[in-house]
């Protein structure tokens, strides 16, 4: 970890930051295209959240957000524990 933060991270920091900005830009672009081209009765998660924010958020959206957050958190934790277990077993 020490070598990562002292050697690797300074080298890749600008690439990680530009990748983050590109992902945000692409996400906003996809939302705007979907918002203006979707047909009647078609709702993606992002357009549904946008319309709900304009008229008041229903409790179902809070529950959906909590479920998505918990699922992604468990996915990341499971992946990390698999990687740690592989390092202890001598698998790289």
PDB file with one MODEL, atoms N, CA, C and O in Angstrom:
MODEL        1
ATOM      1  N   UNK A   1       0.822  -1.186   0.000  1.00  0.00           N
ATOM      2  CA  UNK A   1       0.000   0.000   0.000  1.00  0.00           C
ATOM      3  C   UNK A   1       0.874   1.261   0.000  1.00  0.00           C
ATOM      4  O   UNK A   1       0.544   2.255  -0.647  1.00  0.00           O
ATOM      5  N   UNK A   2       1.972   1.208   0.721  1.00  0.00           N
ATOM      6  CA  UNK A   2       2.860   2.365   0.778  1.00  0.00           C
ATOM      7  C   UNK A   2       3.404   2.679  -0.606  1.00  0.00           C
ATOM      8  O   UNK A   2       3.427   3.835  -1.029  1.00  0.00           O
ATOM      9  N   UNK A   3       3.844   1.635  -1.311  1.00  0.00           N
ATOM     10  CA  UNK A   3       4.382   1.836  -2.659  1.00  0.00           C
ATOM     11  C   UNK A   3       3.298   2.348  -3.610  1.00  0.00           C
ATOM     12  O   UNK A   3       3.568   3.179  -4.478  1.00  0.00           O
ATOM     13  N   UNK A   4       2.083   1.851  -3.443  1.00  0.00           N
ATOM     14  CA  UNK A   4       0.998   2.310  -4.309  1.00  0.00           C
ATOM     15  C   UNK A   4       0.776   3.807  -4.143  1.00  0.00           C
ATOM     16  O   UNK A   4       0.695   4.538  -5.130  1.00  0.00           O
ATOM     17  N   UNK A   5       0.676   4.264  -2.904  1.00  0.00           N
ATOM     18  CA  UNK A   5       0.383   5.680  -2.668  1.00  0.00           C
ATOM     19  C   UNK A   5       1.583   6.595  -2.943  1.00  0.00           C
ATOM     20  O   UNK A   5       1.398   7.775  -3.242  1.00  0.00           O
ATOM     21  N   UNK A   6       2.784   6.077  -2.848  1.00  0.00           N
ATOM     22  CA  UNK A   6       3.960   6.916  -3.086  1.00  0.00           C
ATOM     23  C   UNK A   6       4.451   6.871  -4.535  1.00  0.00           C
ATOM     24  O   UNK A   6       5.053   7.835  -5.008  1.00  0.00           O
ATOM     25  N   UNK A   7       4.205   5.769  -5.244  1.00  0.00           N
ATOM     26  CA  UNK A   7       4.746   5.630  -6.596  1.00  0.00           C
ATOM     27  C   UNK A   7       3.638   5.567  -7.650  1.00  0.00           C
ATOM     28  O   UNK A   7       3.613   6.370  -8.583  1.00  0.00           O
ATOM     29  N   UNK A   8       2.733   4.617  -7.493  1.00  0.00           N
ATOM     30  CA  UNK A   8       1.744   4.368  -8.536  1.00  0.00           C
ATOM     31  C   UNK A   8       0.674   5.451  -8.596  1.00  0.00           C
ATOM     32  O   UNK A   8       0.370   5.965  -9.673  1.00  0.00           O
ATOM     33  N   UNK A   9       0.102   5.800  -7.449  1.00  0.00           N
ATOM     34  CA  UNK A   9      -1.006   6.756  -7.438  1.00  0.00           C
ATOM     35  C   UNK A   9      -0.630   8.107  -8.058  1.00  0.00           C
ATOM     36  O   UNK A   9      -1.411   8.631  -8.852  1.00  0.00           O
ATOM     37  N   UNK A  10       0.514   8.689  -7.738  1.00  0.00           N
ATOM     38  CA  UNK A  10       0.847   9.961  -8.399  1.00  0.00           C
ATOM     39  C   UNK A  10       0.944   9.849  -9.920  1.00  0.00           C
ATOM     40  O   UNK A  10       0.664  10.815 -10.629  1.00  0.00           O
ATOM     41  N   UNK A  11       1.334   8.685 -10.421  1.00  0.00           N
ATOM     42  CA  UNK A  11       1.451   8.502 -11.864  1.00  0.00           C
ATOM     43  C   UNK A  11       0.090   8.372 -12.545  1.00  0.00           C
ATOM     44  O   UNK A  11      -0.083   8.850 -13.666  1.00  0.00           O
ATOM     45  N   UNK A  12      -0.874   7.736 -11.889  1.00  0.00           N
ATOM     46  CA  UNK A  12      -2.166   7.473 -12.524  1.00  0.00           C
ATOM     47  C   UNK A  12      -3.263   8.426 -12.074  1.00  0.00           C
ATOM     48  O   UNK A  12      -4.387   8.340 -12.567  1.00  0.00           O
ATOM     49  N   UNK A  13      -2.964   9.332 -11.151  1.00  0.00           N
ATOM     50  CA  UNK A  13      -3.989  10.216 -10.589  1.00  0.00           C
ATOM     51  C   UNK A  13      -4.684  11.045 -11.663  1.00  0.00           C
ATOM     52  O   UNK A  13      -5.909  11.163 -11.648  1.00  0.00           O
ATOM     53  N   UNK A  14      -3.940  11.611 -12.577  1.00  0.00           N
ATOM     54  CA  UNK A  14      -4.557  12.440 -13.618  1.00  0.00           C
ATOM     55  C   UNK A  14      -5.455  11.608 -14.537  1.00  0.00           C
ATOM     56  O   UNK A  14      -6.500  12.088 -14.975  1.00  0.00           O
ATOM     57  N   UNK A  15      -5.062  10.376 -14.830  1.00  0.00           N
ATOM     58  CA  UNK A  15      -5.894   9.503 -15.651  1.00  0.00           C
ATOM     59  C   UNK A  15      -7.176   9.098 -14.957  1.00  0.00           C
ATOM     60  O   UNK A  15      -8.232   9.026 -15.585  1.00  0.00           O
ATOM     61  N   UNK A  16      -7.090   8.833 -13.664  1.00  0.00           N
ATOM     62  CA  UNK A  16      -8.285   8.477 -12.893  1.00  0.00           C
ATOM     63  C   UNK A  16      -9.238   9.668 -12.841  1.00  0.00           C
ATOM     64  O   UNK A  16     -10.446   9.505 -13.013  1.00  0.00           O
ATOM     65  N   UNK A  17      -8.705  10.852 -12.606  1.00  0.00           N
ATOM     66  CA  UNK A  17      -9.535  12.048 -12.529  1.00  0.00           C
ATOM     67  C   UNK A  17     -10.198  12.349 -13.872  1.00  0.00           C
ATOM     68  O   UNK A  17     -11.383  12.679 -13.914  1.00  0.00           O
ATOM     69  N   UNK A  18      -9.446  12.239 -14.967  1.00  0.00           N
ATOM     70  CA  UNK A  18     -10.037  12.504 -16.284  1.00  0.00           C
ATOM     71  C   UNK A  18     -11.060  11.425 -16.644  1.00  0.00           C
ATOM     72  O   UNK A  18     -12.053  11.727 -17.306  1.00  0.00           O
ATOM     73  N   UNK A  19     -10.843  10.186 -16.229  1.00  0.00           N
ATOM     74  CA  UNK A  19     -11.832   9.132 -16.443  1.00  0.00           C
ATOM     75  C   UNK A  19     -13.117   9.399 -15.684  1.00  0.00           C
ATOM     76  O   UNK A  19     -14.210   9.147 -16.191  1.00  0.00           O
ATOM     77  N   UNK A  20     -12.986   9.914 -14.458  1.00  0.00           N
ATOM     78  CA  UNK A  20     -14.161  10.274 -13.666  1.00  0.00           C
ATOM     79  C   UNK A  20     -14.954  11.385 -14.355  1.00  0.00           C
ATOM     80  O   UNK A  20     -16.179  11.309 -14.459  1.00  0.00           O
ATOM     81  N   UNK A  21     -14.249  12.415 -14.823  1.00  0.00           N
ATOM     82  CA  UNK A  21     -14.940  13.508 -15.500  1.00  0.00           C
ATOM     83  C   UNK A  21     -15.598  13.031 -16.796  1.00  0.00           C
ATOM     84  O   UNK A  21     -16.698  13.474 -17.128  1.00  0.00           O
ATOM     85  N   UNK A  22     -14.950  12.147 -17.517  1.00  0.00           N
ATOM     86  CA  UNK A  22     -15.532  11.603 -18.746  1.00  0.00           C
ATOM     87  C   UNK A  22     -16.783  10.783 -18.436  1.00  0.00           C
ATOM     88  O   UNK A  22     -17.769  10.866 -19.168  1.00  0.00           O
ATOM     89  N   UNK A  23     -16.756   9.996 -17.366  1.00  0.00           N
ATOM     90  CA  UNK A  23     -17.923   9.201 -16.986  1.00  0.00           C
ATOM     91  C   UNK A  23     -19.101  10.094 -16.609  1.00  0.00           C
ATOM     92  O   UNK A  23     -20.237   9.809 -16.990  1.00  0.00           O
ATOM     93  N   UNK A  24     -18.844  11.167 -15.869  1.00  0.00           N
ATOM     94  CA  UNK A  24     -19.920  12.094 -15.498  1.00  0.00           C
ATOM     95  C   UNK A  24     -20.487  12.760 -16.747  1.00  0.00           C
ATOM     96  O   UNK A  24     -21.704  12.885 -16.884  1.00  0.00           O
ATOM     97  N   UNK A  25     -19.622  13.186 -17.649  1.00  0.00           N
ATOM     98  CA  UNK A  25     -20.068  13.837 -18.878  1.00  0.00           C
ATOM     99  C   UNK A  25     -20.910  12.887 -19.722  1.00  0.00           C
ATOM    100  O   UNK A  25     -21.962  13.282 -20.225  1.00  0.00           O
ATOM    101  N   UNK A  26     -20.472  11.662 -19.884  1.00  0.00           N
ATOM    102  CA  UNK A  26     -21.221  10.681 -20.672  1.00  0.00           C
ATOM    103  C   UNK A  26     -22.567  10.375 -20.028  1.00  0.00           C
ATOM    104  O   UNK A  26     -23.563  10.195 -20.728  1.00  0.00           O
ATOM    105  N   UNK A  27     -22.603  10.313 -18.698  1.00  0.00           N
ATOM    106  CA  UNK A  27     -23.848  10.045 -17.991  1.00  0.00           C
ATOM    107  C   UNK A  27     -24.850  11.170 -18.212  1.00  0.00           C
ATOM    108  O   UNK A  27     -26.027  10.913 -18.468  1.00  0.00           O
ATOM    109  N   UNK A  28     -24.389  12.418 -18.115  1.00  0.00           N
ATOM    110  CA  UNK A  28     -25.283  13.549 -18.361  1.00  0.00           C
ATOM    111  C   UNK A  28     -25.753  13.577 -19.815  1.00  0.00           C
ATOM    112  O   UNK A  28     -26.903  13.915 -20.093  1.00  0.00           O
ATOM    113  N   UNK A  29     -24.873  13.227 -20.726  1.00  0.00           N
ATOM    114  CA  UNK A  29     -25.232  13.177 -22.135  1.00  0.00           C
ATOM    115  C   UNK A  29     -26.296  12.110 -22.381  1.00  0.00           C
ATOM    116  O   UNK A  29     -27.273  12.358 -23.088  1.00  0.00           O
ATOM    117  N   UNK A  30     -26.112  10.933 -21.805  1.00  0.00           N
ATOM    118  CA  UNK A  30     -27.097   9.859 -21.970  1.00  0.00           C
ATOM    119  C   UNK A  30     -28.442  10.258 -21.380  1.00  0.00           C
ATOM    120  O   UNK A  30     -29.486   9.943 -21.952  1.00  0.00           O
ATOM    121  N   UNK A  31     -28.429  10.950 -20.241  1.00  0.00           N
ATOM    122  CA  UNK A  31     -29.687  11.391 -19.636  1.00  0.00           C
ATOM    123  C   UNK A  31     -30.408  12.377 -20.540  1.00  0.00           C
ATOM    124  O   UNK A  31     -31.612  12.248 -20.760  1.00  0.00           O
ATOM    125  N   UNK A  32     -29.691  13.352 -21.062  1.00  0.00           N
ATOM    126  CA  UNK A  32     -30.347  14.365 -21.894  1.00  0.00           C
ATOM    127  C   UNK A  32     -30.901  13.759 -23.182  1.00  0.00           C
ATOM    128  O   UNK A  32     -31.995  14.117 -23.617  1.00  0.00           O
ATOM    129  N   UNK A  33     -30.154  12.851 -23.786  1.00  0.00           N
ATOM    130  CA  UNK A  33     -30.653  12.191 -25.001  1.00  0.00           C
ATOM    131  C   UNK A  33     -31.894  11.368 -24.679  1.00  0.00           C
ATOM    132  O   UNK A  33     -32.876  11.424 -25.419  1.00  0.00           O
ATOM    133  N   UNK A  34     -31.867  10.612 -23.598  1.00  0.00           N
ATOM    134  CA  UNK A  34     -33.012   9.792 -23.212  1.00  0.00           C
ATOM    135  C   UNK A  34     -34.213  10.648 -22.875  1.00  0.00           C
ATOM    136  O   UNK A  34     -35.337  10.321 -23.256  1.00  0.00           O
ATOM    137  N   UNK A  35     -33.988  11.744 -22.161  1.00  0.00           N
ATOM    138  CA  UNK A  35     -35.091  12.603 -21.735  1.00  0.00           C
ATOM    139  C   UNK A  35     -35.832  13.184 -22.932  1.00  0.00           C
ATOM    140  O   UNK A  35     -37.060  13.268 -22.910  1.00  0.00           O
ATOM    141  N   UNK A  36     -35.115  13.585 -23.973  1.00  0.00           N
ATOM    142  CA  UNK A  36     -35.757  14.222 -25.113  1.00  0.00           C
ATOM    143  C   UNK A  36     -36.226  13.250 -26.187  1.00  0.00           C
ATOM    144  O   UNK A  36     -37.012  13.644 -27.048  1.00  0.00           O
ATOM    145  N   UNK A  37     -35.778  12.001 -26.176  1.00  0.00           N
ATOM    146  CA  UNK A  37     -36.165  11.069 -27.241  1.00  0.00           C
ATOM    147  C   UNK A  37     -37.031   9.910 -26.765  1.00  0.00           C
ATOM    148  O   UNK A  37     -37.481   9.112 -27.587  1.00  0.00           O
ATOM    149  N   UNK A  38     -37.279   9.795 -25.464  1.00  0.00           N
ATOM    150  CA  UNK A  38     -38.085   8.653 -24.988  1.00  0.00           C
ATOM    151  C   UNK A  38     -39.537   8.832 -25.394  1.00  0.00           C
ATOM    152  O   UNK A  38     -40.042   9.951 -25.488  1.00  0.00           O
ATOM    153  N   UNK A  39     -40.184   7.726 -25.629  1.00  0.00           N
ATOM    154  CA  UNK A  39     -41.582   7.762 -26.022  1.00  0.00           C
ATOM    155  C   UNK A  39     -42.498   7.829 -24.808  1.00  0.00           C
ATOM    156  O   UNK A  39     -42.047   7.761 -23.665  1.00  0.00           O
ATOM    157  N   UNK A  40     -43.781   7.964 -25.078  1.00  0.00           N
ATOM    158  CA  UNK A  40     -44.769   8.017 -24.001  1.00  0.00           C
ATOM    159  C   UNK A  40     -44.846   6.665 -23.307  1.00  0.00           C
ATOM    160  O   UNK A  40     -44.887   5.622 -23.961  1.00  0.00           O
ATOM    161  N   UNK A  41     -44.865   6.688 -22.000  1.00  0.00           N
ATOM    162  CA  UNK A  41     -44.959   5.455 -21.237  1.00  0.00           C
ATOM    163  C   UNK A  41     -43.624   4.765 -20.993  1.00  0.00           C
ATOM    164  O   UNK A  41     -43.580   3.742 -20.310  1.00  0.00           O
ATOM    165  N   UNK A  42     -42.541   5.298 -21.534  1.00  0.00           N
ATOM    166  CA  UNK A  42     -41.213   4.717 -21.347  1.00  0.00           C
ATOM    167  C   UNK A  42     -40.477   5.538 -20.304  1.00  0.00           C
ATOM    168  O   UNK A  42     -40.345   6.754 -20.444  1.00  0.00           O
ATOM    169  N   UNK A  43     -39.999   4.878 -19.261  1.00  0.00           N
ATOM    170  CA  UNK A  43     -39.259   5.564 -18.208  1.00  0.00           C
ATOM    171  C   UNK A  43     -38.007   4.776 -17.865  1.00  0.00           C
ATOM    172  O   UNK A  43     -38.078   3.595 -17.523  1.00  0.00           O
ATOM    173  N   UNK A  44     -36.878   5.426 -17.957  1.00  0.00           N
ATOM    174  CA  UNK A  44     -35.659   4.836 -17.417  1.00  0.00           C
ATOM    175  C   UNK A  44     -35.537   5.310 -15.972  1.00  0.00           C
ATOM    176  O   UNK A  44     -36.276   6.196 -15.543  1.00  0.00           O
ATOM    177  N   UNK A  45     -34.622   4.730 -15.234  1.00  0.00           N
ATOM    178  CA  UNK A  45     -34.479   5.100 -13.823  1.00  0.00           C
ATOM    179  C   UNK A  45     -34.097   6.569 -13.679  1.00  0.00           C
ATOM    180  O   UNK A  45     -34.624   7.255 -12.803  1.00  0.00           O
ATOM    181  N   UNK A  46     -33.193   7.062 -14.517  1.00  0.00           N
ATOM    182  CA  UNK A  46     -32.760   8.452 -14.387  1.00  0.00           C
ATOM    183  C   UNK A  46     -33.876   9.431 -14.737  1.00  0.00           C
ATOM    184  O   UNK A  46     -34.034  10.442 -14.052  1.00  0.00           O
ATOM    185  N   UNK A  47     -34.658   9.157 -15.791  1.00  0.00           N
ATOM    186  CA  UNK A  47     -35.744  10.073 -16.127  1.00  0.00           C
ATOM    187  C   UNK A  47     -36.870   9.993 -15.106  1.00  0.00           C
ATOM    188  O   UNK A  47     -37.527  10.998 -14.834  1.00  0.00           O
ATOM    189  N   UNK A  48     -37.101   8.825 -14.542  1.00  0.00           N
ATOM    190  CA  UNK A  48     -38.127   8.699 -13.503  1.00  0.00           C
ATOM    191  C   UNK A  48     -37.727   9.495 -12.265  1.00  0.00           C
ATOM    192  O   UNK A  48     -38.559  10.185 -11.676  1.00  0.00           O
ATOM    193  N   UNK A  49     -36.465   9.404 -11.868  1.00  0.00           N
ATOM    194  CA  UNK A  49     -36.008  10.174 -10.712  1.00  0.00           C
ATOM    195  C   UNK A  49     -36.107  11.669 -10.975  1.00  0.00           C
ATOM    196  O   UNK A  49     -36.485  12.427 -10.081  1.00  0.00           O
ATOM    197  N   UNK A  50     -35.777  12.101 -12.177  1.00  0.00           N
ATOM    198  CA  UNK A  50     -35.851  13.526 -12.510  1.00  0.00           C
ATOM    199  C   UNK A  50     -37.289  14.044 -12.420  1.00  0.00           C
ATOM    200  O   UNK A  50     -37.534  15.104 -11.845  1.00  0.00           O
ATOM    201  N   UNK A  51     -38.234  13.295 -12.989  1.00  0.00           N
ATOM    202  CA  UNK A  51     -39.629  13.747 -12.935  1.00  0.00           C
ATOM    203  C   UNK A  51     -40.170  13.700 -11.516  1.00  0.00           C
ATOM    204  O   UNK A  51     -40.980  14.546 -11.135  1.00  0.00           O
ATOM    205  N   UNK A  52     -39.736  12.726 -10.731  1.00  0.00           N
ATOM    206  CA  UNK A  52     -40.192  12.650  -9.343  1.00  0.00           C
ATOM    207  C   UNK A  52     -39.626  13.789  -8.504  1.00  0.00           C
ATOM    208  O   UNK A  52     -40.304  14.286  -7.606  1.00  0.00           O
ATOM    209  N   UNK A  53     -38.407  14.207  -8.779  1.00  0.00           N
ATOM    210  CA  UNK A  53     -37.822  15.319  -8.036  1.00  0.00           C
ATOM    211  C   UNK A  53     -38.566  16.622  -8.300  1.00  0.00           C
ATOM    212  O   UNK A  53     -38.640  17.485  -7.425  1.00  0.00           O
ATOM    213  N   UNK A  54     -39.105  16.765  -9.478  1.00  0.00           N
ATOM    214  CA  UNK A  54     -39.832  17.984  -9.821  1.00  0.00           C
ATOM    215  C   UNK A  54     -41.179  18.058  -9.111  1.00  0.00           C
ATOM    216  O   UNK A  54     -41.654  19.157  -8.823  1.00  0.00           O
ATOM    217  N   UNK A  55     -41.811  16.910  -8.819  1.00  0.00           N
ATOM    218  CA  UNK A  55     -43.134  16.944  -8.198  1.00  0.00           C
ATOM    219  C   UNK A  55     -43.157  16.368  -6.786  1.00  0.00           C
ATOM    220  O   UNK A  55     -44.224  16.273  -6.180  1.00  0.00           O
ATOM    221  N   UNK A  56     -42.010  15.985  -6.257  1.00  0.00           N
ATOM    222  CA  UNK A  56     -41.957  15.428  -4.903  1.00  0.00           C
ATOM    223  C   UNK A  56     -41.594  13.958  -4.940  1.00  0.00           C
ATOM    224  O   UNK A  56     -42.148  13.193  -5.729  1.00  0.00           O
ATOM    225  N   UNK A  57     -40.677  13.571  -4.098  1.00  0.00           N
ATOM    226  CA  UNK A  57     -40.154  12.205  -4.126  1.00  0.00           C
ATOM    227  C   UNK A  57     -41.070  11.286  -3.328  1.00  0.00           C
ATOM    228  O   UNK A  57     -41.438  11.583  -2.191  1.00  0.00           O
ATOM    229  N   UNK A  58     -41.431  10.158  -3.950  1.00  0.00           N
ATOM    230  CA  UNK A  58     -42.239   9.139  -3.269  1.00  0.00           C
ATOM    231  C   UNK A  58     -41.320   8.252  -2.442  1.00  0.00           C
ATOM    232  O   UNK A  58     -40.140   8.113  -2.763  1.00  0.00           O
ATOM    233  N   UNK A  59     -41.846   7.652  -1.385  1.00  0.00           N
ATOM    234  CA  UNK A  59     -41.015   6.768  -0.544  1.00  0.00           C
ATOM    235  C   UNK A  59     -40.457   5.559  -1.298  1.00  0.00           C
ATOM    236  O   UNK A  59     -39.424   5.014  -0.909  1.00  0.00           O
ATOM    237  N   UNK A  60     -41.127   5.135  -2.371  1.00  0.00           N
ATOM    238  CA  UNK A  60     -40.630   3.987  -3.133  1.00  0.00           C
ATOM    239  C   UNK A  60     -39.260   4.283  -3.746  1.00  0.00           C
ATOM    240  O   UNK A  60     -38.426   3.386  -3.866  1.00  0.00           O
ATOM    241  N   UNK A  61     -39.032   5.524  -4.128  1.00  0.00           N
ATOM    242  CA  UNK A  61     -37.741   5.868  -4.716  1.00  0.00           C
ATOM    243  C   UNK A  61     -36.634   5.861  -3.670  1.00  0.00           C
ATOM    244  O   UNK A  61     -35.494   5.507  -3.970  1.00  0.00           O
ATOM    245  N   UNK A  62     -36.968   6.248  -2.446  1.00  0.00           N
ATOM    246  CA  UNK A  62     -35.980   6.130  -1.369  1.00  0.00           C
ATOM    247  C   UNK A  62     -35.619   4.660  -1.145  1.00  0.00           C
ATOM    248  O   UNK A  62     -34.451   4.319  -0.959  1.00  0.00           O
ATOM    249  N   UNK A  63     -36.633   3.800  -1.167  1.00  0.00           N
ATOM    250  CA  UNK A  63     -36.384   2.367  -0.983  1.00  0.00           C
ATOM    251  C   UNK A  63     -35.551   1.808  -2.132  1.00  0.00           C
ATOM    252  O   UNK A  63     -34.638   1.016  -1.904  1.00  0.00           O
ATOM    253  N   UNK A  64     -35.856   2.211  -3.356  1.00  0.00           N
ATOM    254  CA  UNK A  64     -35.091   1.749  -4.515  1.00  0.00           C
ATOM    255  C   UNK A  64     -33.640   2.200  -4.423  1.00  0.00           C
ATOM    256  O   UNK A  64     -32.730   1.422  -4.709  1.00  0.00           O
ATOM    257  N   UNK A  65     -33.420   3.441  -4.029  1.00  0.00           N
ATOM    258  CA  UNK A  65     -32.055   3.945  -3.881  1.00  0.00           C
ATOM    259  C   UNK A  65     -31.297   3.182  -2.802  1.00  0.00           C
ATOM    260  O   UNK A  65     -30.116   2.876  -2.970  1.00  0.00           O
ATOM    261  N   UNK A  66     -31.963   2.876  -1.703  1.00  0.00           N
ATOM    262  CA  UNK A  66     -31.328   2.115  -0.624  1.00  0.00           C
ATOM    263  C   UNK A  66     -30.959   0.714  -1.084  1.00  0.00           C
ATOM    264  O   UNK A  66     -29.876   0.222  -0.768  1.00  0.00           O
ATOM    265  N   UNK A  67     -31.848   0.070  -1.824  1.00  0.00           N
ATOM    266  CA  UNK A  67     -31.578  -1.287  -2.318  1.00  0.00           C
ATOM    267  C   UNK A  67     -30.403  -1.275  -3.294  1.00  0.00           C
ATOM    268  O   UNK A  67     -29.527  -2.135  -3.212  1.00  0.00           O
ATOM    269  N   UNK A  68     -30.374  -0.316  -4.212  1.00  0.00           N
ATOM    270  CA  UNK A  68     -29.254  -0.225  -5.159  1.00  0.00           C
ATOM    271  C   UNK A  68     -27.934   0.033  -4.445  1.00  0.00           C
ATOM    272  O   UNK A  68     -26.918  -0.578  -4.776  1.00  0.00           O
ATOM    273  N   UNK A  69     -27.944   0.939  -3.461  1.00  0.00           N
ATOM    274  CA  UNK A  69     -26.733   1.240  -2.712  1.00  0.00           C
ATOM    275  C   UNK A  69     -26.251   0.014  -1.943  1.00  0.00           C
ATOM    276  O   UNK A  69     -25.061  -0.300  -1.960  1.00  0.00           O
ATOM    277  N   UNK A  70     -27.168  -0.680  -1.269  1.00  0.00           N
ATOM    278  CA  UNK A  70     -26.787  -1.865  -0.498  1.00  0.00           C
ATOM    279  C   UNK A  70     -26.241  -2.960  -1.414  1.00  0.00           C
ATOM    280  O   UNK A  70     -25.260  -3.619  -1.067  1.00  0.00           O
ATOM    281  N   UNK A  71     -26.858  -3.162  -2.570  1.00  0.00           N
ATOM    282  CA  UNK A  71     -26.388  -4.178  -3.507  1.00  0.00           C
ATOM    283  C   UNK A  71     -24.975  -3.870  -3.991  1.00  0.00           C
ATOM    284  O   UNK A  71     -24.117  -4.753  -4.014  1.00  0.00           O
ATOM    285  N   UNK A  72     -24.733  -2.627  -4.376  1.00  0.00           N
ATOM    286  CA  UNK A  72     -23.396  -2.262  -4.852  1.00  0.00           C
ATOM    287  C   UNK A  72     -22.360  -2.334  -3.742  1.00  0.00           C
ATOM    288  O   UNK A  72     -21.222  -2.735  -3.985  1.00  0.00           O
ATOM    289  N   UNK A  73     -22.739  -1.952  -2.524  1.00  0.00           N
ATOM    290  CA  UNK A  73     -21.818  -2.048  -1.393  1.00  0.00           C
ATOM    291  C   UNK A  73     -21.442  -3.493  -1.120  1.00  0.00           C
ATOM    292  O   UNK A  73     -20.267  -3.796  -0.912  1.00  0.00           O
ATOM    293  N   UNK A  74     -22.421  -4.390  -1.119  1.00  0.00           N
ATOM    294  CA  UNK A  74     -22.132  -5.809  -0.911  1.00  0.00           C
ATOM    295  C   UNK A  74     -21.284  -6.384  -2.042  1.00  0.00           C
ATOM    296  O   UNK A  74     -20.414  -7.220  -1.798  1.00  0.00           O
ATOM    297  N   UNK A  75     -21.528  -5.948  -3.267  1.00  0.00           N
ATOM    298  CA  UNK A  75     -20.740  -6.410  -4.396  1.00  0.00           C
ATOM    299  C   UNK A  75     -19.278  -5.995  -4.265  1.00  0.00           C
ATOM    300  O   UNK A  75     -18.377  -6.798  -4.505  1.00  0.00           O
ATOM    301  N   UNK A  76     -19.047  -4.752  -3.886  1.00  0.00           N
ATOM    302  CA  UNK A  76     -17.678  -4.261  -3.712  1.00  0.00           C
ATOM    303  C   UNK A  76     -16.996  -4.963  -2.548  1.00  0.00           C
ATOM    304  O   UNK A  76     -15.829  -5.340  -2.654  1.00  0.00           O
ATOM    305  N   UNK A  77     -17.709  -5.145  -1.435  1.00  0.00           N
ATOM    306  CA  UNK A  77     -17.121  -5.812  -0.271  1.00  0.00           C
ATOM    307  C   UNK A  77     -16.786  -7.268  -0.581  1.00  0.00           C
ATOM    308  O   UNK A  77     -15.751  -7.772  -0.144  1.00  0.00           O
ATOM    309  N   UNK A  78     -17.649  -7.943  -1.328  1.00  0.00           N
ATOM    310  CA  UNK A  78     -17.400  -9.338  -1.692  1.00  0.00           C
ATOM    311  C   UNK A  78     -16.180  -9.442  -2.602  1.00  0.00           C
ATOM    312  O   UNK A  78     -15.346 -10.331  -2.434  1.00  0.00           O
ATOM    313  N   UNK A  79     -16.083  -8.551  -3.541  1.00  0.00           N
ATOM    314  CA  UNK A  79     -14.930  -8.564  -4.451  1.00  0.00           C
ATOM    315  C   UNK A  79     -13.629  -8.307  -3.697  1.00  0.00           C
ATOM    316  O   UNK A  79     -12.603  -8.931  -3.970  1.00  0.00           O
ATOM    317  N   UNK A  80     -13.688  -7.384  -2.751  1.00  0.00           N
ATOM    318  CA  UNK A  80     -12.491  -7.068  -1.968  1.00  0.00           C
ATOM    319  C   UNK A  80     -12.099  -8.247  -1.080  1.00  0.00           C
ATOM    320  O   UNK A  80     -10.914  -8.554  -0.956  1.00  0.00           O
ATOM    321  N   UNK A  81     -13.080  -8.914  -0.461  1.00  0.00           N
ATOM    322  CA  UNK A  81     -12.753 -10.051   0.404  1.00  0.00           C
ATOM    323  C   UNK A  81     -12.203 -11.219  -0.409  1.00  0.00           C
ATOM    324  O   UNK A  81     -11.342 -11.957   0.070  1.00  0.00           O
ATOM    325  N   UNK A  82     -12.700 -11.393  -1.649  1.00  0.00           N
ATOM    326  CA  UNK A  82     -12.143 -12.438  -2.523  1.00  0.00           C
ATOM    327  C   UNK A  82     -10.691 -12.142  -2.868  1.00  0.00           C
ATOM    328  O   UNK A  82      -9.860 -13.049  -2.907  1.00  0.00           O
ATOM    329  N   UNK A  83     -10.386 -10.880  -3.118  1.00  0.00           N
ATOM    330  CA  UNK A  83      -9.020 -10.495  -3.456  1.00  0.00           C
ATOM    331  C   UNK A  83      -8.099 -10.681  -2.253  1.00  0.00           C
ATOM    332  O   UNK A  83      -6.966 -11.139  -2.404  1.00  0.00           O
ATOM    333  N   UNK A  84      -8.577 -10.330  -1.064  1.00  0.00           N
ATOM    334  CA  UNK A  84      -7.758 -10.490   0.141  1.00  0.00           C
ATOM    335  C   UNK A  84      -7.536 -11.969   0.428  1.00  0.00           C
ATOM    336  O   UNK A  84      -6.429 -12.364   0.793  1.00  0.00           O
ATOM    337  N   UNK A  85      -8.567 -12.792   0.269  1.00  0.00           N
ATOM    338  CA  UNK A  85      -8.423 -14.232   0.494  1.00  0.00           C
ATOM    339  C   UNK A  85      -7.455 -14.842  -0.517  1.00  0.00           C
ATOM    340  O   UNK A  85      -6.691 -15.742  -0.171  1.00  0.00           O
ATOM    341  N   UNK A  86      -7.479 -14.360  -1.767  1.00  0.00           N
ATOM    342  CA  UNK A  86      -6.550 -14.856  -2.771  1.00  0.00           C
ATOM    343  C   UNK A  86      -5.117 -14.495  -2.453  1.00  0.00           C
ATOM    344  O   UNK A  86      -4.211 -15.285  -2.719  1.00  0.00           O
ATOM    345  N   UNK A  87      -4.889 -13.312  -1.884  1.00  0.00           N
ATOM    346  CA  UNK A  87      -3.526 -12.901  -1.516  1.00  0.00           C
ATOM    347  C   UNK A  87      -2.997 -13.740  -0.367  1.00  0.00           C
ATOM    348  O   UNK A  87      -1.809 -14.061  -0.340  1.00  0.00           O
ATOM    349  N   UNK A  88      -3.849 -14.101   0.581  1.00  0.00           N
ATOM    350  CA  UNK A  88      -3.404 -14.924   1.706  1.00  0.00           C
ATOM    351  C   UNK A  88      -3.127 -16.362   1.291  1.00  0.00           C
ATOM    352  O   UNK A  88      -2.321 -17.054   1.914  1.00  0.00           O
ATOM    353  N   UNK A  89      -3.807 -16.811   0.223  1.00  0.00           N
ATOM    354  CA  UNK A  89      -3.590 -18.176  -0.239  1.00  0.00           C
ATOM    355  C   UNK A  89      -2.408 -18.273  -1.183  1.00  0.00           C
ATOM    356  O   UNK A  89      -2.072 -19.370  -1.628  1.00  0.00           O
ATOM    357  N   UNK A  90      -1.775 -17.173  -1.500  1.00  0.00           N
ATOM    358  CA  UNK A  90      -0.624 -17.193  -2.375  1.00  0.00           C
ATOM    359  C   UNK A  90      -0.990 -17.075  -3.838  1.00  0.00           C
ATOM    360  O   UNK A  90      -0.139 -17.267  -4.707  1.00  0.00           O
ATOM    361  N   UNK A  91      -2.267 -16.757  -4.131  1.00  0.00           N
ATOM    362  CA  UNK A  91      -2.736 -16.615  -5.503  1.00  0.00           C
ATOM    363  C   UNK A  91      -2.648 -15.138  -5.867  1.00  0.00           C
ATOM    364  O   UNK A  91      -3.141 -14.290  -5.124  1.00  0.00           O
ATOM    365  N   UNK A  92      -2.034 -14.823  -6.990  1.00  0.00           N
ATOM    366  CA  UNK A  92      -1.921 -13.407  -7.406  1.00  0.00           C
ATOM    367  C   UNK A  92      -2.609 -13.207  -8.692  1.00  0.00           C
ATOM    368  O   UNK A  92      -2.631 -12.091  -9.213  1.00  0.00           O
TER     369      UNK A  92
ENDMDL
END
